[in-house]
Amino acid sequence: MEQILRLVGERALEEAVRSGADAEAFLMQTKELSIEVVEGRVETLKQAEETSLGIRVIKQGRTGFAFTSDLGNEAVKQAVQDAISICAYTTPDAFQVLPAKAEYPRLELFDRDMAAMSVEEKIEIARSVERSARSTDSRIAIVERSGYDDLEYCKLIINSRGLYAYESGNFGGVYIFLVAEDGADAQNGFSTMAVRKLRELAPEQVGQEAAANAIRVLHAKTMRSGCLPVIMEPWVAVRFAGILASMVNAEAVQKGKSLLAGKIGDQVTASCCTIIDNGLLENGIASAGFDSEGVPARNKTIIKKGTLETYLHNTYTAGKDGVESTGNAQRGSFRGLPMVGSSNFMIAPGSEDKDTLFMGIEKGLYVTEVMGMHTANPISGDFSVGASGLMIEQGSLTYPVRGLTIAGNMAEFLMNIDAVASDFRFYGGKGSPSLRIRALSIAGE
């Protein structure tokens, strides 16, 4: 496949260079599989394969972009001509440049065992998640859906400055949504896992975890409003890490859309907190030898013991700030230009056992779910989101609570992290351990 993509990319570049433009061809082939089962029956099975080209041209500082999923000669030529035509309507920008060629680390991103597994075997994996959940507890009344997904890909980035970057890989995962019922009460449960290596996939564990998540909040009560210590389990902490990732995005910073603009060198979190973005993480879902414009991926510390050291950059934002790209150009697909995004973004694990986080808390909240995180404001840092969890009393978990709202400001939230556990876990491209927050406003009854 590399040779096919290379020939198409070279044709596109030749066409663009003849018109006097610098050019970049982004080519990708993907094979996707999605399976959903309900009560052991296959409800949905989708297989899709696509080969595509995105062509970026820069002519006299003006950028044009076009794409096609038809890699025939005429279609490729037309895409290049369309991109060049678009340049006439864009504003010149001295920072719109293509990266130079580079050397890349070699990562093991392709799992042959996953690629060789039959569709029937993958269906059985989806079924095993459902079976595991149902066998965990008789109160699991409904499994809304249980599924298996995987993606196999190869990508090539080639530009007129001599850059050539090729890579192939795959990853897969499982998930389940269910409902536990006890008397008149019903509660939802969910769990998921994504892996690079088939041997690391644990479908039974996912089913059991989803069941436990639903059962633990049965017969939840409300609570009085107050300002209390809060412990967030990894799933919830990862949601807040997502807000932080948007705040260290150089594109947002340069547009004045980040609370952390102008904060390089300042303490922005508690000293127990270190934030890393590692594009080279072994078996990381977001790992790659290079980013979406061919800049070598890196392991970088964004916040070190509370101090902000860098933002995430692509070539464009790095040029504007007079720094090097951090290798964080990301594309949603071949249909878009590279923006700034995180790779394997994580709150680094601490050394404390999770159980020690509860010690000394007379009354607090263990947050197991938050809702409405998309409403958090990365500019002001304000957030107010729905929450549920379990009460902490005298250092122990007691009864479930729901119908709550937790609110605050990210600047205060980050400075109020007073303990980081060692129970680190990834959810897709973001990871975190459990966090303890010194105090957070909780609205109940």
N, C-alpha and C positions, 0 to 999 in steps of 0.2 A: 504493500500500500504506500510505503514511503516514496517509491519511485514514481507512482502515479501522481501523488500530490505534488512532488517536486516538479514534474513536467508541466503541470497546470500552473504552479506558482511562477515558474520561469517564463512561461508564455505571457502571463499577466504583467510581470515586471518589464519584459521586453517591450510590450505595447505601451506601458506608461512612460518608460524612459525615452522612447522615441518622441514623445510629446514634450520632453524637457522637464519631466516631473520626477521627484523622488517618490518611491513607492514601497509599500509593504503588502505582502500577500499573507493572509491568515487562512489556513486550510485545516479542515477537520473532518474526520469520519467518525460517526458514533453509531453504536448498536445498543438499543435500550430494550429492556424487558421489564414488564410490570405485571404482577400476579396478585389478585385479591381472592380470598376464599371466605365463605360464610357457611358455618356448620359443615365444614369439610368439602363443600361444593365450590368449584371454581366459578366465581361470579364475573371476573374480568381477567383477560389475558391479552396483553398488548405487546407486540414486538414491532420495533421501528428501526430503520437504518437510514442514515442520511450522510451524504458527502457534500461539502459546501465550501465556498470561498467568500471571504470578505476582503475587499481591496481598498487600501487607504493611499491616497496620493497627496503630495504637498508640492505646490507649484507657486513660486514667488511668495511663500509664506502663507498661502491660502490652502485649506484642507478640504478635500472631497472624499466621500466614502460611498461605496456601493457594495452589493453582495448578490450572490446567486447560488442556487443549489444545482444548477445545470453546469457541468464542467466541460461541455462541448466548446470547440474553438470559437464559434460565433457568440455564444452566450458569455464566455469569458471576455472576449473582445468588447462586447457591448457593456459589460459591467465596468471595465476600465474606462471606456469612453464616458459613461455616465458619471463616474467619480471625477474625471477631469472636468466635465461640464459643470459639475456642482461647485468646483473651485471658484468659478466666476462670481458666485453669489455669497461667498464667505469672506469674512474680514481677515486681512493679513495679521499674522501673529508670529513674532520672532521666536516664541518658545515652542512652536509646533515643529518638532524635529523628530527624526527617527533615531533609535539607538544604534550604536556601532556593534560590529560583530564581537563575540566574546566566547570564552570557554565555559562549558557547563558541567556541573557535577552529574555523575551518573547515579540515578536512583532506581531501585527495584520497585516499580509501580504496577507491574503486570503479574497477576496470579494465574498460573496455568490451570490450577485445580478448579478455580471458579469458572474460567472460560470453558473448561471441558465438561462441566456438569450439565446433565440433560435438563430440559424443561420439566420433565416429570419429577426429577429429583428436587428441583426448585419448588415445584408445587407442594411436594411433601414437606419441605421446610416451612412453608407458609402454614400448612395444616398443623405442623408440630407446635407452632406458636400458640395456635388456638387450643389444641389439646392440653397443652401445659397450663394455660390459664384456667380452663374449665376444671382441671383436676386439682388445682390449688385449693379451691374452696367451693362448697356447694352453693354459696351465695352469688357466684358469678352466673347471672341470669341471661345476659345477652352479650354476644360478641358481634359488634357492629361490623367490623371487618378486620381481617388479619392479612398481611401481605408480605411479599418479597419483591425487591427491585434490584436490578443491577445495570451498570453502564460500562461499556467497553469503548475505548476511544483511541484515536491516534491524531496528533496535531502537528502541523508544520508552520513555522513562521520564517519567512524569507524576505529580505528587503534589499534595496538597491545600494545599501552601504556595505554589503557583503555578509550580513547576518544570516545565519542558517541554524535553526533550532528545531529538532524533531524529537518527539517523545510519544510513547504509547503507554496505556495503563488501563486499569479497571477497578471497580469497587462495587460492593453490594451491601444490602441490609434488609432488615425486617422491621415490622411495626405491628401494633395491635391497638384497637380501640374497643373498649368493653364497658359493661354496666354491671355493677353489683347491686343486688336488692336484698333488703332485710325488712320484713314487715311492709310498712308504707313508705319506707325510705329507699331511694335509689341514688347511686353515685357513680360518676364516670371514672374510668381508669385508662391510662395510656402508657406505652413504653416503646422505645425504638433503639436500634443499634445499627451502626454502619461501620464496615470494616474494609480494609484493603486485602486481607488474607482470609480465605474461606475457613481455615482452621480456627480463626479467632471468633467466628460467628457463633453465638450461643442463643438459639431460638427459644429453648426451654426457659432460660433465664429471663428473657424478655416477656414471655407469657406470664411467668410467676410474678415478675415485678409489676406488670400492669394490674394483675389481680390484687396484689397487696396494696397498690396505690389507691384502688377503689375501695377496698374493704376498710382501710385505716380511717377513712373519712365518713363512714356510715354513721348516721345519727348525729351529725355535726350540729353544734349549737352556735349561737352568736356570742359576742363578748362585749364588755364595756369598752368604750373608747379610751385611749390612753397613749402615752409615749413609753414604749417598752423596749428591752433588748430583743433582738431578732436574730435567729439563725436561719440561713437560707441553704437548702440542699443544692447540690450541683446543678440540677435542671433549672432551678430558679436563678442561681448565680450566673449561669450562662446567658440568661435573658438580659441581665444587667450588663454583662460583658459585651453584648451586642450593641448596647447604647454607647458604651465606652469606645468600641471600635469605630463607630461613626464620628465620635468626637476627636479621635486622633487621625482622621482622614484628612490629608493635606488639602485636598480639593475643597472640603467643607471649611477648613481653617482659612484658606485664602479668600473664600467668599464671605467670611465673617459669620459663618453658620455653625460655629463650635464654641462651646463654653471654654475650651482649652486653648483658644487662639492666643498667641503671644506668651505662652506659659513654659516654653522650653527652659529647663534649668530650675523651674519652680517645683516645690513639693505640691503634688496634686492629689495624692492618696496617702493613707496611713503608711508608715514606714515598713509595716509587715507585708505590704502588697507589692508584688512585682508582676508586670504584664509583659508577655513575650508574643511575638508573631514569628513563627518558625515555618518558612516555606520548605525546609529540608527535613522536617520531622519524619523519622522512619515510620512507615505505614500510616502517615497522616492522610486523612481524606483529601485535604487541600494541598498536599505536597506535590511539588513539581520541580524540575531542574531549572525552569525559567518561568517568567511571568507571561502575561498575554501580549507582550510586544517584544519578547525575546531577551529581556534583561535577566541575568542570572538570579535565581532565588537566593534568599539569605535567611539566616537566623538572627533576629535582632531583638534587643531588649527595648521596649517602648517606654516603660516606666520601671525604674530600678529603685527598689526600696522606697517607693513613694515619689521619686523625682522623675519628671518627664524629660526623657532624653531625645526623643525624635518623634516625628509624625510619619505616617505611611505615605510613600511617594511613588508616583509613576514618573516617566521621563519628563512629561510636561510640567507637573507641579514641582519637580526637583529643579528644573531649569529656572522657574520663576523665583524659587527660594535660594538659588545658587548653591545647591547641595547635590549629592549623588542620589539617583533613584534607589529606593530600598527594595526594588523588585516586586512592587505591589500593584502593577497594572492588572486589571481583571476585566474580562468580558462576560456578559451574560450568555452570549452566543456569537456565532459568526455574523449576526445581523447588526452588531453594534461596535462602536469604537471602544478602545481600552479606557476604562475609568480607573479610579483608585479603589482598592478593596483589600480586605485582610486575607491571609492564608490560614494557617493553623494558629488562631488567635486564642491566647489562654491566660487566665490568671494562674500564676505558678503555684503549685501545691506548697503548703507549709509543712511543718514537722509535727504538728499536734494531731493526736488521734481525735476523730470526730466526737467521741463521747466526752472528751475533756472540755469541749466547747460549752456543754450544758452546765458544767460545774459552777456553782455560785450564783446561778440565775434563780432568784426567788419567784419571779413571775415574768414570763416572756412568751414569744411566739416563734414556733418552728414553721416556716413558710414552705409549703410543698407545691404551690401553684400560684401563678399570677396571670391576670387577664388584662388585655388592653395595653401591652407594652409599646405598641406602635404609636400611642398617644404621647409618650414621653418626649420632651422637647430638648434636643441636643444643643440648642443655642442658649436657652436660659438654664437648662439642667433640671427644670421642674418635672416631676412625675406624680401621677395619682392613678393607681391601678387597682383593680380588684384582686383579692387574695383569699386563699384558704390555707388551712394547715392544722397544726395541733398546738395546744397550750403547753407551755413549760411551767411547771410549778416545783419549787424546791429542787431544781436540777434534773427533773424527770419529765418525760412526756406524759400527759394525762388524757385529755379528751379532745376530739376534733372540733374545729371551728370553721365557719364559712360566712359568706356575706360581708366580708371585710373590705376595707380600702386602706392601702398603705400609701403614704404620700411623703414627699420630701424634695430635696434638691440634690442632684448628683454630686455637686461639690462637697456638700456636707456628708452625704452617704459614703463617698470614697474616703473621706478623712475619718469617718466613724467606724471603719472596719478595724476591729481590735483583735481578731484572731482568724487565722487561715488554716484549715484542716489539711490532712494529707490524703483525703479520699477523692483524689482527682478523677474526673471523668470527662470524656469528649462527647459532644452531641454534634455530629457533622464536623464542621470546620471550627467550632468554638468549644473551649473546655474550661472547667473550673472545679475546684474543690468546694466543700461547704465553707460558708463565710459567717462570721458573727459580727453583727452590727451593734454598736454600743447602745443606740436608741433610735427608734423610728416611730413616727406618728401613725397610729392605727385607729381607724374609725370603725366602730361597731354599732351597737345599739345606742 
